[in-house]
Amino acid sequence: MKTIHENWNNLLHDCLQIALLRGTIGIALKFITFFDQWAYFPTFPNILDSAFLITAVTYLFWNTRKPNKRIKNNPTKIATHE
């Protein structure tokens, strides 16, 4: 079996990215359900949603700006049968 992650830190970063992306999409889809109807938005859950979105965007932006050390410049070898 081919290993995708070289260490636990890389696996943690990938899992965190997946969780943040899915959470951001979930919050966006939650607000879509309230279109064309009146809804009461309590303050505390809105604060948590806003804090999550700010954290997710900050982490994902920071992660795309730093150089990716996990990608190696190893060209794949093509097996030729002669």
Contacts in CASP RR format, 6 or more apart in sequence:
PFRMAT RR
TARGET T0000
AUTHOR 0000-0000-0000
METHOD contacts of the structure
MODEL  1
MKTIHENWNNLLHDCLQIALLRGTIGIALKFITFFDQWAYFPTFPNILDS
AFLITAVTYLFWNTRKPNKRIKNNPTKIATHE
5 11 0 8 1.000
5 14 0 8 1.000
5 70 0 8 1.000
6 70 0 8 1.000
10 70 0 8 1.000
13 63 0 8 1.000
16 59 0 8 1.000
17 60 0 8 1.000
17 63 0 8 1.000
20 55 0 8 1.000
20 56 0 8 1.000
20 59 0 8 1.000
20 60 0 8 1.000
21 56 0 8 1.000
21 60 0 8 1.000
23 52 0 8 1.000
23 56 0 8 1.000
24 52 0 8 1.000
24 53 0 8 1.000
24 56 0 8 1.000
24 57 0 8 1.000
27 49 0 8 1.000
27 52 0 8 1.000
27 53 0 8 1.000
END
